[in-house]
């Protein structure tokens, strides 16, 4: 949608990476939307994530059988176009529903710019605002009575529904879902940082709201828990004190922040900014063309190293050999590298809280 500006300053980098579930089918006609903007055959979980109803039901069954059962599968279905190895990452074609006003279209485009300014993402409106004749995979953006999105590029037509057009970072939140991220409090190590008080959730500990919104996902994560994330729930989300869909203060808190981070209790769930960790996560999932990743402890579980976030190089030699002049190598984990003379014209940066040591 606009020219990208390469980020040169070191980005704070600790947020989790929660990558999208691959959804096999979506409706192809915007008229199939249910009254609250939920496509037929889909269920909203976590308040605003759209997943196939059959999948959600299977997750609930698995959770009841074993609290430690895997709650999700994940793939690398980030947005991409072109033919490998010439694919272009981060191009997201979109169209507006006829019910989106000019003012709300401007609000969405401004929210898109927030992410375009920090990552190699390009939201591109289809010619004449009609995508079906020009591209296979695209997002249909509609005005609705709720805020929700599918996660990652699911294939074909998919949806973002917005009700709160006046709050930019609610829109950004949904766009981040579309780029492939779940909620922060859904990460598998969540219980080490916050406690979910299920008795305070509408419908109780075994109700649909609890099962659909507070299940742990065995999704890919990186770094420490991010209380300031725009993807985190508030302490009152789905509280018995709050009517459905309302934002309110509560005495029956749903999410309690555990020691030693209790000072974050009233801060979780903000919708006013991208945290530094949000910016970092999006930028590494959608890196600039001359960025390469290096993790000396990567075990190859996602495939042969190729310098991407999910498949980083494991040696400095490999990273240097494959980073173009003027590019940047990001060290993702504490690593020690051999001393020597390096003639490559590249920048080496350690992610925050990571130490890159040369020699002993």
C-alpha positions as CSV (number, residue, x, y, z in Angstrom):
1,X,0.0,0.0,0.0
2,X,3.0,2.2,0.5
3,X,6.8,2.2,0.4
4,X,8.4,0.4,3.2
5,X,11.0,2.0,5.5
6,X,13.7,-0.3,6.8
7,X,14.0,-0.4,10.6
8,X,17.5,0.3,11.6
9,X,17.1,0.7,15.4
10,X,17.4,-2.4,17.5
11,X,14.0,-3.7,18.2
12,X,13.0,-5.1,21.6
13,X,12.3,-8.8,20.9
14,X,10.7,-11.2,23.3
15,X,7.1,-11.8,22.3
16,X,5.8,-15.2,21.5
17,X,5.2,-16.3,17.9
18,X,1.8,-17.9,17.6
19,X,1.4,-19.1,14.0
20,X,-1.8,-19.8,12.2
21,X,-4.0,-22.9,12.0
22,X,-4.5,-24.0,8.4
23,X,-8.3,-23.8,7.8
24,X,-9.3,-26.0,4.9
25,X,-12.4,-24.2,3.7
26,X,-14.1,-20.8,4.0
27,X,-17.3,-19.5,2.5
28,X,-16.8,-17.7,-0.8
29,X,-19.8,-15.4,-0.6
30,X,-20.0,-12.5,1.8
31,X,-23.7,-13.0,2.0
32,X,-23.2,-16.2,3.9
33,X,-22.2,-14.2,7.0
34,X,-24.3,-14.8,10.0
35,X,-25.8,-11.8,11.9
36,X,-22.7,-11.3,14.0
37,X,-20.3,-11.7,11.0
38,X,-19.4,-15.3,11.7
39,X,-19.1,-17.3,8.4
40,X,-21.2,-20.5,8.2
41,X,-19.5,-23.5,9.8
42,X,-17.2,-21.3,11.9
43,X,-17.1,-20.6,15.7
44,X,-15.5,-17.5,17.3
45,X,-13.0,-18.6,20.0
46,X,-10.9,-16.3,22.2
47,X,-13.6,-13.7,21.5
48,X,-12.4,-12.8,18.0
49,X,-10.7,-15.7,16.3
50,X,-12.7,-17.7,13.7
51,X,-12.1,-21.4,13.5
52,X,-14.1,-24.3,11.9
53,X,-16.8,-25.5,14.4
54,X,-15.7,-29.1,14.0
55,X,-12.2,-28.3,15.0
56,X,-13.3,-26.3,18.0
57,X,-15.4,-29.2,19.2
58,X,-12.5,-31.6,18.8
59,X,-10.3,-29.3,20.8
60,X,-12.8,-29.2,23.6
61,X,-13.1,-33.0,23.6
62,X,-9.3,-33.4,23.8
63,X,-9.0,-30.9,26.6
64,X,-11.6,-32.8,28.6
65,X,-9.7,-36.1,28.0
66,X,-6.4,-34.6,29.0
67,X,-5.5,-31.1,30.2
68,X,-2.1,-31.5,28.6
69,X,-3.4,-32.7,25.2
70,X,-2.2,-30.6,22.3
71,X,-4.8,-28.0,21.7
72,X,-3.8,-26.9,18.2
73,X,-1.6,-27.7,15.3
74,X,0.4,-25.0,13.5
75,X,1.9,-24.3,10.2
76,X,3.9,-21.5,8.6
77,X,0.9,-20.2,6.7
78,X,2.0,-16.6,6.7
79,X,0.9,-14.4,3.8
80,X,3.0,-14.9,0.7
81,X,2.7,-14.7,-3.0
82,X,4.8,-15.8,-6.0
83,X,6.5,-19.1,-6.7
84,X,9.2,-20.4,-4.3
85,X,12.1,-19.5,-4.1
86,X,10.9,-16.2,-5.6
87,X,7.9,-15.8,-3.2
88,X,7.1,-12.3,-1.8
89,X,6.2,-12.4,1.9
90,X,3.7,-10.2,3.5
91,X,1.5,-9.1,0.6
92,X,-2.1,-9.1,1.9
93,X,-4.8,-8.4,-0.8
94,X,-8.0,-7.0,0.6
95,X,-11.4,-5.6,-0.3
96,X,-14.0,-3.7,1.6
97,X,-17.6,-4.8,2.0
98,X,-20.2,-2.3,0.7
99,X,-21.2,-1.6,4.3
100,X,-17.9,-0.1,5.2
101,X,-18.1,3.7,5.1
102,X,-15.4,5.9,3.6
103,X,-14.4,7.1,7.2
104,X,-14.1,3.5,8.4
105,X,-12.1,2.5,5.3
106,X,-9.7,5.3,6.2
107,X,-9.5,4.0,9.8
108,X,-8.6,0.5,8.5
109,X,-6.0,1.8,6.2
110,X,-4.4,3.8,9.0
111,X,-4.3,0.7,11.2
112,X,-2.7,-1.2,8.4
113,X,0.0,1.5,8.2
114,X,0.9,0.8,11.8
115,X,2.0,-2.7,10.9
116,X,3.5,-1.7,7.5
117,X,5.8,0.7,9.3
118,X,7.4,-2.0,11.5
119,X,7.5,-5.1,9.2
120,X,7.7,-6.3,5.7
121,X,3.9,-6.3,5.3
122,X,2.0,-4.8,2.4
123,X,-1.8,-4.6,2.5
124,X,-2.9,-4.1,-1.0
125,X,-6.5,-3.1,-1.9
126,X,-7.7,-5.0,-5.0
127,X,-8.4,-3.1,-8.2
128,X,-11.9,-1.6,-8.2
129,X,-12.2,-3.1,-4.7
130,X,-12.9,-6.5,-6.1
131,X,-10.4,-9.3,-5.3
132,X,-12.1,-12.4,-6.7
133,X,-11.0,-11.7,-10.3
134,X,-7.4,-10.8,-9.5
135,X,-6.1,-13.0,-6.7
136,X,-6.9,-16.4,-5.0
137,X,-6.2,-15.5,-1.4
138,X,-7.6,-12.3,0.0
139,X,-9.4,-10.6,3.0
140,X,-12.9,-9.3,2.9
141,X,-13.3,-6.5,5.5
142,X,-16.8,-5.8,6.8
143,X,-18.6,-3.7,9.3
144,X,-20.2,-5.9,11.9
145,X,-21.5,-6.2,15.4
146,X,-18.3,-7.8,16.6
147,X,-14.5,-7.8,16.1
148,X,-13.0,-11.0,14.7
149,X,-10.6,-12.5,12.2
150,X,-9.3,-15.8,11.0
151,X,-5.6,-16.5,11.8
152,X,-2.9,-16.3,9.1
153,X,-3.5,-16.9,5.4
154,X,-6.1,-19.7,5.4
155,X,-6.6,-19.9,1.6
156,X,-9.3,-18.3,-0.6
157,X,-11.6,-15.6,0.8
158,X,-11.3,-14.9,4.5
159,X,-12.8,-12.3,6.8
160,X,-12.0,-9.5,9.2
161,X,-15.1,-8.0,10.9
162,X,-14.9,-4.8,12.8
163,X,-17.4,-3.1,15.1
164,X,-15.1,-0.7,17.0
165,X,-13.8,1.4,14.1
166,X,-13.0,4.3,16.4
167,X,-10.3,2.4,18.3
168,X,-7.2,2.0,16.1
169,X,-5.5,-0.7,18.1
170,X,-8.6,-2.9,18.2
171,X,-8.3,-2.9,14.4
172,X,-4.6,-3.5,14.6
173,X,-5.3,-6.4,17.0
174,X,-7.5,-8.1,14.4
175,X,-4.9,-7.4,11.6
176,X,-2.3,-9.1,13.7
177,X,-4.5,-12.2,14.0
178,X,-4.8,-12.1,10.2
179,X,-1.0,-12.1,9.9
180,X,-0.8,-15.3,12.0
181,X,-0.9,-14.6,15.7
182,X,-3.1,-15.9,18.6
183,X,-3.6,-14.2,21.9
184,X,-0.7,-13.9,24.4
185,X,-2.5,-15.6,27.2
186,X,-3.1,-18.7,25.0
187,X,0.6,-19.6,24.8
188,X,1.4,-23.0,26.3
189,X,3.5,-21.6,29.2
190,X,0.7,-19.2,30.2
191,X,0.1,-20.7,33.6
192,X,3.6,-19.8,34.8
193,X,2.7,-16.1,34.4
194,X,-1.0,-15.7,34.9
195,X,-3.8,-17.6,36.6
196,X,-7.2,-18.0,34.8
197,X,-10.0,-17.9,37.5
198,X,-12.5,-20.0,35.6
199,X,-15.2,-19.6,38.3
200,X,-15.3,-15.9,37.4
201,X,-15.8,-16.6,33.7
202,X,-19.3,-16.3,32.3
203,X,-20.8,-19.8,32.2
204,X,-18.4,-21.3,34.7
205,X,-15.4,-23.6,34.5
206,X,-16.8,-26.1,32.0
207,X,-18.9,-23.7,30.0
208,X,-18.5,-22.9,26.3
209,X,-17.1,-19.5,27.0
210,X,-14.3,-20.9,29.1
211,X,-13.5,-23.7,26.7
212,X,-13.6,-21.5,23.7
213,X,-11.6,-18.6,25.1
214,X,-9.0,-19.9,27.7
215,X,-7.7,-23.1,26.2
216,X,-3.9,-23.4,26.1
217,X,-2.6,-23.7,22.5
218,X,0.5,-25.8,21.7
219,X,1.7,-23.1,19.3
220,X,5.2,-22.1,18.5
221,X,6.5,-19.5,20.9
222,X,9.7,-17.5,21.4
223,X,10.9,-15.4,24.2
224,X,9.3,-14.4,27.5
225,X,5.7,-13.6,28.4
226,X,4.6,-10.2,27.2
227,X,2.1,-8.6,29.6
228,X,2.1,-5.3,27.5
229,X,1.1,-7.1,24.3
230,X,-1.9,-5.7,22.3
231,X,-2.8,-9.3,21.9
232,X,-3.3,-10.0,25.6
233,X,-6.8,-10.2,27.2
234,X,-7.7,-7.7,30.0
235,X,-8.2,-8.9,33.6
236,X,-12.0,-8.6,33.1
237,X,-12.4,-10.4,29.8
238,X,-15.6,-12.5,29.9
239,X,-16.0,-11.8,33.7
240,X,-19.3,-12.6,35.3
241,X,-19.4,-8.9,36.2
242,X,-19.4,-7.8,32.6
243,X,-22.3,-8.2,30.1
244,X,-21.4,-10.0,27.0
245,X,-19.3,-7.9,24.7
246,X,-18.8,-5.1,27.2
247,X,-15.6,-3.6,28.6
248,X,-16.0,-2.8,32.2
249,X,-14.3,-2.9,35.6
250,X,-14.8,-6.1,37.6
251,X,-14.4,-7.3,41.1
252,X,-14.4,-10.9,40.0
253,X,-11.2,-10.9,38.1
254,X,-10.7,-13.5,35.3
255,X,-7.0,-13.1,34.8
256,X,-4.7,-12.8,37.8
257,X,-1.0,-11.9,37.2
258,X,1.3,-14.1,39.2
259,X,4.4,-13.0,41.2
260,X,6.7,-11.3,40.7
261,X,4.8,-9.4,38.0
262,X,1.8,-8.2,40.0
263,X,2.5,-4.6,38.9
264,X,1.2,-5.6,35.5
265,X,-2.3,-6.6,36.8
266,X,-4.2,-3.5,35.6
267,X,-2.0,-3.0,32.5
268,X,-2.8,-6.3,30.7
269,X,-5.3,-6.0,27.8
270,X,-4.2,-2.5,26.6
271,X,-5.5,-1.4,23.2
272,X,-3.6,1.8,22.8
273,X,-0.2,0.8,21.3
274,X,2.0,-1.9,19.9
275,X,4.4,-3.0,22.5
276,X,8.0,-3.2,21.5
277,X,7.7,-6.9,21.7
278,X,4.7,-6.9,19.4
279,X,6.7,-4.9,16.9
280,X,9.6,-7.3,17.1
281,X,7.5,-10.4,16.7
282,X,5.7,-9.1,13.6
283,X,9.0,-7.9,12.1
284,X,10.7,-11.2,12.5
285,X,7.8,-13.2,11.1
286,X,7.7,-10.8,8.2
287,X,11.4,-9.7,8.0
288,X,12.9,-7.2,5.6
289,X,14.5,-8.8,2.5
290,X,18.1,-8.4,3.8
291,X,17.5,-9.8,7.3
292,X,18.7,-13.2,8.3
293,X,18.2,-15.1,11.6
294,X,20.8,-17.0,13.6
295,X,20.2,-19.4,16.5
296,X,23.0,-21.6,17.5
297,X,20.6,-23.9,19.4
298,X,18.1,-24.4,16.6
299,X,17.6,-28.2,16.4
300,X,16.2,-28.4,12.9
301,X,12.7,-29.4,14.0
302,X,11.1,-27.0,11.5
303,X,13.3,-28.0,8.6
304,X,16.8,-27.3,7.2
305,X,18.1,-23.9,8.3
306,X,17.5,-21.2,5.7
307,X,17.9,-18.0,7.7
308,X,14.2,-17.4,8.4
309,X,12.7,-17.0,11.9
310,X,11.4,-20.5,12.0
311,X,14.5,-22.0,10.4
312,X,17.4,-19.9,11.5
313,X,21.0,-20.6,10.6
314,X,22.9,-22.3,13.3
315,X,26.4,-21.0,12.6
316,X,27.8,-17.6,12.0
317,X,29.6,-18.9,8.9
318,X,26.3,-19.9,7.3
319,X,24.7,-16.6,8.2
320,X,27.5,-14.6,6.8
321,X,27.6,-16.5,3.6
322,X,23.9,-16.0,3.0
323,X,23.4,-12.4,4.1
324,X,23.6,-9.8,1.4
325,X,26.0,-6.8,1.7
326,X,24.4,-4.2,3.9
327,X,22.0,-6.7,5.5
328,X,21.4,-7.6,9.1
329,X,22.0,-10.8,11.0
330,X,19.8,-11.2,14.1
331,X,21.1,-13.4,16.8
332,X,18.0,-15.0,18.5
333,X,19.6,-16.8,21.4
334,X,22.7,-16.6,23.6
335,X,25.5,-17.8,21.4
336,X,29.3,-17.8,21.4
337,X,31.1,-17.3,18.0
338,X,34.7,-17.9,17.1
339,X,37.0,-14.9,16.9
340,X,38.5,-14.0,13.5
341,X,38.6,-11.5,10.7
342,X,35.2,-11.0,9.0
343,X,35.2,-9.1,5.8
344,X,31.4,-9.2,5.2
345,X,29.7,-5.8,5.1
346,X,26.8,-6.8,7.4
347,X,25.4,-5.7,10.7
348,X,25.1,-8.3,13.5
349,X,22.5,-7.5,16.2
350,X,21.5,-9.5,19.3
351,X,17.8,-9.6,20.1
352,X,17.1,-7.9,23.5
353,X,18.0,-10.1,26.4
354,X,20.3,-12.1,24.1
355,X,24.1,-12.1,24.4
356,X,26.3,-12.7,21.3
357,X,29.9,-13.4,22.4
358,X,32.9,-13.6,20.2
359,X,35.6,-15.8,21.6
360,X,35.7,-16.9,25.2
